[in-house]
């Protein structure tokens, strides 16, 4: 896993400002996470396969016209793929972390189509240390080559790697302080 030292003033989900001390801080951000995933593909229906695995990478956030490193993200999850109509649905959890060992926990759900990816909801559910009490919810997109892997692997239990990009646009979160 890649370790990036996270400056609290620059981290998307890890942002704290001096003016935020003593009251809740709310922000809306755009973030991106190129990821790598590893797991297994199982045949789970006549024309259905299910990918079970974990995705991880580094999260980047737009801040003052720049894209900055904001920490690590790791997301175990599952994506069901219907090989007849091209539909897919996914769900899982995520842990966002910094080098100090503080974490934010999240969950996600999505649906989409082969060769396009999943669109869905991403919700912050808890945090540790400085991020205790964090909340947030918004839309996210997950793009990958997972569909092509699933099609070529249908009928077999196969361990494969996948790569992709997760995107959060106008994601709103709140830090109690």
matplotlib code that plots the C-alpha trace (Angstrom):
import matplotlib.pyplot as plt

x = [0.0, 1.3, 1.9, 1.5, 2.1, -1.1, -1.1, -4.3, -4.9, -4.9, -6.7, -10.2, -11.9, -9.2, -9.5, -9.4, -8.9, -8.1, -11.4, -13.2, -12.2, -15.2, -17.9, -18.9, -17.0, -18.9, -17.3, -18.0, -15.2, -14.3, -12.0, -10.4, -8.8, -7.0, -7.2, -6.0, -8.2, -7.6, -10.1, -11.9, -14.6, -17.2, -20.0, -23.1, -25.9, -26.7, -25.4, -24.0, -20.6, -19.6, -16.3, -15.4, -12.2, -10.6, -9.7, -7.0, -5.2, -4.3, -7.0, -6.5, -8.6, -9.2, -8.1, -7.7, -7.3, -4.8, -5.1, -3.4, -2.7, -5.1, -4.3, -5.0, -8.2, -9.0, -12.4, -13.4, -16.5, -18.5, -19.8, -22.4, -22.4, -25.2, -23.6, -26.9, -28.0, -24.7, -26.0, -24.0, -24.5, -21.9, -21.6, -18.9, -17.1, -14.0, -11.3, -9.7, -6.5, -3.5, 0.0, -0.9, -3.2, -6.4, -9.3, -12.6, -15.0, -17.5, -19.9, -20.9, -23.5, -23.6, -25.2, -24.2, -23.4, -20.6, -17.7, -19.0, -18.9, -21.0, -22.6, -23.9, -23.8, -20.8, -21.5, -19.1, -20.2, -17.5, -14.0, -11.2, -9.1, -9.5, -12.2, -14.4, -18.0, -17.4, -20.4, -21.0, -22.8, -22.7, -22.5, -19.5, -18.6, -16.4, -14.8, -12.9, -11.9, -13.6, -16.3, -14.0, -12.3, -15.7, -16.7, -13.5, -13.7, -17.4, -17.8, -14.5, -13.3, -10.5, -8.2, -7.5, -6.4, -8.3, -7.6, -9.8, -10.8, -13.2, -14.6, -16.5, -18.1, -19.6, -19.2, -20.4, -19.1, -19.2, -16.6, -17.9, -15.5]
y = [0.0, 3.5, 5.7, 9.5, 11.9, 13.9, 17.5, 18.1, 21.4, 19.9, 16.6, 16.3, 14.1, 15.0, 18.8, 20.7, 24.5, 26.8, 28.5, 25.2, 24.6, 24.7, 24.3, 22.1, 22.5, 21.7, 21.4, 20.2, 18.8, 16.9, 13.9, 11.2, 7.8, 5.7, 2.2, -1.3, -4.2, -7.8, -10.6, -13.5, -13.9, -16.5, -17.8, -17.1, -17.6, -18.9, -15.7, -13.9, -13.6, -11.9, -10.2, -10.3, -8.4, -5.2, -2.0, 0.4, 3.5, 7.1, 9.7, 13.1, 16.2, 19.4, 22.3, 25.9, 24.9, 22.1, 18.4, 17.3, 14.0, 13.4, 9.9, 6.3, 4.5, 0.7, -0.7, -4.3, -5.0, -7.1, -6.4, -8.6, -8.6, -9.9, -11.2, -11.1, -7.5, -5.9, -4.6, -4.6, -3.7, -3.3, -2.6, -2.4, -0.5, 1.8, 2.9, 6.3, 6.7, 9.0, 8.3, 9.0, 6.0, 8.0, 6.7, 7.5, 4.6, 4.7, 2.5, 2.5, 1.1, 1.5, 0.2, 0.5, -1.1, -3.2, -1.2, 1.9, 1.2, 2.0, 5.2, 5.3, 6.7, 7.0, 7.7, 8.5, 6.5, 7.0, 8.2, 7.9, 10.5, 13.9, 12.5, 11.1, 12.1, 12.9, 12.5, 13.0, 11.6, 12.1, 10.6, 8.8, 7.0, 3.9, 3.1, 0.0, -2.8, -5.3, -6.0, -7.3, -9.6, -10.9, -11.7, -13.6, -15.5, -16.5, -20.1, -20.2, -19.2, -16.8, -14.6, -11.4, -7.8, -4.9, -1.1, 1.9, 5.3, 6.4, 9.9, 12.0, 15.2, 17.8, 15.5, 17.1, 16.3, 17.7, 17.6, 18.3, 20.6]
z = [0.0, -0.9, 2.1, 1.7, 4.5, 4.7, 5.6, 7.6, 6.0, 2.5, 3.0, 1.6, 4.1, 6.6, 6.5, 9.7, 9.9, 12.8, 12.3, 12.5, 16.1, 18.5, 15.9, 13.0, 9.7, 6.5, 3.1, -0.5, -2.5, -5.6, -5.2, -7.3, -6.5, -9.1, -7.6, -8.1, -7.1, -6.5, -5.9, -7.4, -9.9, -9.2, -11.4, -9.3, -11.8, -15.3, -16.9, -13.8, -12.2, -9.0, -8.3, -4.6, -3.6, -2.4, -4.1, -2.8, -3.9, -3.1, -2.9, -4.6, -3.9, -5.8, -3.6, -4.7, -8.4, -7.7, -7.2, -4.0, -2.3, 0.6, 2.0, 1.3, 0.5, 0.8, -0.1, 0.2, -1.9, -4.3, -7.8, -9.4, -13.2, -15.4, -18.6, -20.6, -20.3, -19.2, -15.8, -12.7, -9.0, -6.3, -2.6, 0.0, 2.7, 2.7, 5.0, 4.4, 6.4, 7.0, 8.2, 11.8, 11.8, 11.9, 9.9, 8.3, 7.6, 4.7, 2.8, -0.9, -3.3, -7.0, -10.2, -13.8, -17.1, -18.6, -20.0, -18.3, -14.6, -11.5, -10.3, -6.8, -3.2, -0.9, 2.8, 5.7, 8.8, 11.4, 12.2, 14.7, 16.5, 14.8, 12.6, 15.3, 14.4, 10.8, 8.5, 4.8, 1.8, -1.9, -5.4, -6.7, -9.9, -10.2, -13.6, -14.3, -16.7, -14.4, -16.9, -19.6, -17.0, -15.9, -19.4, -20.2, -16.9, -16.9, -15.7, -13.9, -10.5, -11.4, -9.3, -11.2, -10.8, -12.0, -12.2, -12.3, -11.1, -8.4, -8.6, -6.1, -7.4, -5.1, -2.1, 1.1, 4.5, 8.1, 10.8, 14.3, 16.3]

ax = plt.figure().add_subplot(projection="3d")
ax.plot(x, y, z, "-o")
ax.set_aspect("equal")
plt.show()
